[in-house]
């Protein structure tokens, strides 16, 4: 039997953290933060098997792009 587990964290720019950097790390992707211009490259994380962006039906299609989504969150 599978056991569900979920963890939620608040990523605060005030404490020097970035939602874009956190998204890049969790997805094993390369994302550039438009706010500070830093590129976060975690593409060498080979153990990530699947990433997906799930959006509500009414959400704009542009948010299917991870960089667009998380930079909008940062704004």
ROSE-4610 file (N, C-alpha, C; in Angstrom, 1 decimal, always signed):
// ROSE-4610
residu = [X/X/X/X/X/X/X/X/X/X/X/X/X/X/X/X/X/X/X/X/X/X/X/X/X/X/X/X/X/X/X/X/X/X/X/X/X/X/X/X/X/X/X/X/X/X/X/X/X/X/X/X/X/X/X/X/X/X/X/X/X/X/X/X/X/X/X/X/X/X/X/X/X/X/X/X/X/X/X/X/X/X/X/X/X/X/X/X/X/X/X/X/X/X/X/X/X/X/X/X/X/X/X/X/X/X/X/X/X/X/X/X/X/X/X/X/X/X/X/X/X/X/X/X/X/X/X/X/X/X/X/X/X/X/X/X/X/X/X/X/X/X/X/X/X/X/X/X/X/X/X/X/X/X/X/X/X/X/X/X/X/X/X/X/X/X/X/X/X/X/X/X/X/X/X/X/X/X/X/X/X/X/X/X/X/X/X/X/X/X/X/X/X/X/X/X/X/X/X/X/X/X/X/X/X/X/X/X/X/X/X/X/X/X/X/X/X/X/X/X/X/X/X/X/X]
num = [1/1/1/2/2/2/3/3/3/4/4/4/5/5/5/6/6/6/7/7/7/8/8/8/9/9/9/10/10/10/11/11/11/12/12/12/13/13/13/14/14/14/15/15/15/16/16/16/17/17/17/18/18/18/19/19/19/20/20/20/21/21/21/22/22/22/23/23/23/24/24/24/25/25/25/26/26/26/27/27/27/28/28/28/29/29/29/30/30/30/31/31/31/32/32/32/33/33/33/34/34/34/35/35/35/36/36/36/37/37/37/38/38/38/39/39/39/40/40/40/41/41/41/42/42/42/43/43/43/44/44/44/45/45/45/46/46/46/47/47/47/48/48/48/49/49/49/50/50/50/51/51/51/52/52/52/53/53/53/54/54/54/55/55/55/56/56/56/57/57/57/58/58/58/59/59/59/60/60/60/61/61/61/62/62/62/63/63/63/64/64/64/65/65/65/66/66/66/67/67/67/68/68/68/69/69/69/70/70/70/71/71/71/72/72/72/73/73/73/74/74/74/75/75/75]
x = [+0.8/+0.0/+0.9/+0.6/+1.3/+0.9/+1.9/+1.6/+1.9/+1.0/+1.1/+1.9/+2.8/+3.5/+3.6/+3.4/+3.6/+4.2/+5.1/+5.8/+5.6/+5.2/+5.1/+6.0/+6.7/+7.6/+7.3/+7.6/+7.4/+8.9/+9.0/+10.3/+10.2/+11.0/+10.9/+12.2/+11.9/+13.1/+13.7/+12.9/+13.5/+14.6/+14.6/+15.6/+16.7/+16.7/+17.7/+17.4/+16.2/+15.9/+15.1/+14.9/+14.3/+13.4/+12.1/+11.2/+11.7/+12.3/+12.8/+14.0/+14.9/+15.9/+15.4/+14.4/+13.8/+13.1/+12.4/+11.8/+12.8/+13.9/+15.0/+15.6/+15.8/+16.3/+15.4/+14.1/+13.2/+12.9/+13.0/+12.7/+13.9/+15.1/+16.4/+16.5/+16.2/+16.1/+17.0/+17.2/+18.0/+17.0/+16.9/+16.0/+16.7/+16.4/+17.0/+16.0/+16.4/+15.6/+15.6/+14.5/+14.4/+14.6/+14.4/+14.5/+16.0/+16.9/+18.3/+19.2/+18.7/+19.5/+20.3/+20.2/+21.0/+20.4/+21.2/+20.8/+21.1/+20.1/+20.2/+20.1/+21.2/+21.4/+21.5/+20.4/+20.4/+20.1/+20.5/+20.3/+21.1/+22.1/+22.9/+22.3/+21.2/+20.5/+19.9/+20.6/+20.1/+19.1/+18.8/+17.9/+16.4/+16.1/+14.7/+14.1/+13.0/+12.4/+11.3/+10.6/+9.4/+9.2/+8.9/+8.4/+7.2/+6.3/+5.1/+4.5/+3.9/+3.2/+1.7/+1.0/-0.5/-1.2/-2.0/-2.6/-4.2/-4.9/-6.3/-6.8/-8.0/-8.5/-8.5/-8.7/-8.8/-7.4/-6.4/-5.0/-4.5/-3.8/-3.2/-2.2/-2.2/-1.4/+0.1/+0.4/+1.8/+2.5/+1.7/+2.3/+2.6/+2.5/+3.0/+4.5/+5.1/+6.5/+7.0/+7.9/+8.3/+8.9/+9.8/+10.4/+9.4/+8.4/+7.4/+6.6/+6.2/+5.4/+6.1/+7.3/+8.0/+8.5/+8.8/+9.2/+8.0/+6.8/+5.5/+5.3/+5.5/+5.4/+6.3/+7.5/+8.5/+8.0/+7.3/+6.9/+5.8]
y = [-1.2/+0.0/+1.2/+2.2/+3.4/+4.4/+5.1/+6.1/+7.5/+8.4/+9.7/+10.6/+11.4/+12.4/+13.7/+14.8/+16.1/+17.1/+17.9/+18.9/+20.2/+21.3/+22.6/+23.5/+24.4/+25.4/+26.7/+27.8/+29.1/+29.6/+30.0/+30.5/+32.0/+32.6/+34.1/+34.7/+35.7/+36.5/+37.3/+37.7/+38.5/+37.7/+36.4/+35.6/+35.2/+35.8/+35.5/+34.3/+33.8/+32.6/+33.0/+32.1/+32.4/+31.3/+31.6/+30.6/+30.0/+30.8/+30.3/+29.3/+29.6/+28.7/+27.4/+27.5/+26.3/+25.4/+26.1/+25.3/+24.7/+25.3/+24.8/+23.5/+23.6/+22.5/+21.3/+21.6/+20.5/+19.8/+20.6/+20.0/+19.5/+19.8/+19.4/+20.1/+21.4/+22.2/+23.4/+24.1/+25.4/+26.5/+27.4/+28.5/+29.8/+30.9/+32.2/+33.1/+33.6/+34.5/+35.9/+36.4/+37.7/+38.8/+38.6/+39.6/+40.0/+39.0/+39.3/+38.9/+38.2/+37.8/+36.6/+35.9/+34.7/+33.5/+32.7/+31.4/+30.3/+29.5/+28.3/+27.1/+26.4/+25.2/+23.9/+23.1/+21.9/+20.7/+20.9/+19.9/+18.7/+18.7/+17.5/+16.5/+16.9/+16.0/+14.9/+13.8/+12.7/+11.8/+11.9/+11.0/+11.5/+12.6/+13.1/+12.3/+11.6/+10.8/+11.5/+12.4/+13.0/+14.4/+15.3/+16.6/+17.0/+17.8/+18.1/+19.4/+20.2/+21.4/+21.2/+21.1/+21.0/+22.3/+22.7/+24.0/+23.8/+24.7/+24.7/+25.0/+24.6/+24.8/+26.3/+27.2/+28.6/+29.4/+28.7/+29.3/+29.5/+30.7/+30.9/+29.8/+29.5/+28.5/+28.8/+30.1/+30.5/+30.0/+29.6/+29.1/+27.7/+27.0/+25.7/+25.7/+26.8/+27.0/+27.3/+26.4/+26.5/+27.9/+28.4/+29.7/+30.8/+30.9/+31.9/+31.8/+30.6/+30.4/+30.9/+30.5/+30.8/+32.3/+32.8/+34.2/+35.1/+34.7/+35.4/+35.3/+34.1/+33.9/+34.9/+35.0/+35.9/+37.4/+37.8/+39.2/+39.4]
z = [+0.0/+0.0/+0.0/-0.9/-1.0/+0.2/+0.7/+1.7/+1.1/+1.1/+0.5/+1.5/+1.0/+1.8/+1.1/+1.7/+1.1/+2.1/+1.6/+2.4/+1.7/+2.5/+1.9/+2.6/+1.9/+2.4/+1.8/+2.6/+2.1/+1.7/+0.4/-0.1/+0.0/+0.8/+1.0/+0.5/-0.5/-1.0/+0.1/+1.1/+2.2/+2.9/+2.9/+3.6/+2.6/+1.4/+0.4/-0.5/-0.4/-1.3/-2.5/-3.4/-4.7/-5.1/-5.4/-5.9/-7.2/-8.1/-9.3/-9.1/-8.2/-7.8/-7.3/-6.4/-5.8/-6.8/-7.8/-8.9/-9.8/-10.1/-10.9/-10.2/-8.9/-8.1/-8.1/-7.8/-7.7/-9.0/-10.1/-11.5/-12.2/-11.7/-12.3/-13.7/-13.7/-14.9/-14.8/-15.9/-15.9/-16.0/-15.0/-15.1/-14.8/-15.4/-15.2/-14.4/-13.3/-12.5/-13.1/-13.6/-14.2/-13.2/-12.0/-10.9/-10.7/-10.6/-10.3/-11.4/-12.5/-13.6/-13.4/-12.2/-12.0/-12.7/-13.2/-13.9/-12.9/-12.6/-11.7/-12.6/-12.6/-13.5/-12.6/-12.6/-11.9/-12.9/-14.1/-15.1/-15.0/-14.1/-13.9/-12.9/-12.3/-11.3/-12.1/-12.2/-13.1/-12.5/-11.2/-10.6/-10.6/-11.2/-11.3/-12.5/-12.2/-13.2/-13.9/-13.3/-13.9/-13.3/-14.2/-13.8/-14.6/-14.0/-14.7/-14.1/-14.9/-14.4/-14.6/-13.5/-13.6/-13.4/-14.3/-14.2/-14.2/-13.5/-13.6/-15.1/-15.4/-16.8/-17.2/-16.3/-16.6/-16.6/-16.3/-16.2/-17.7/-17.9/-19.2/-19.6/-20.9/-21.4/-21.3/-21.2/-21.1/-19.8/-18.8/-17.5/-17.6/-18.7/-18.9/-19.0/-19.3/-19.3/-17.9/-17.4/-16.0/-15.7/-16.6/-16.3/-16.3/-17.2/-17.2/-15.9/-15.5/-14.3/-13.0/-12.8/-11.5/-11.5/-12.7/-12.7/-12.4/-12.8/-12.5/-11.0/-10.4/-9.0/-8.2/-8.7/-8.0/-8.1/-9.2/-9.3/-8.3]
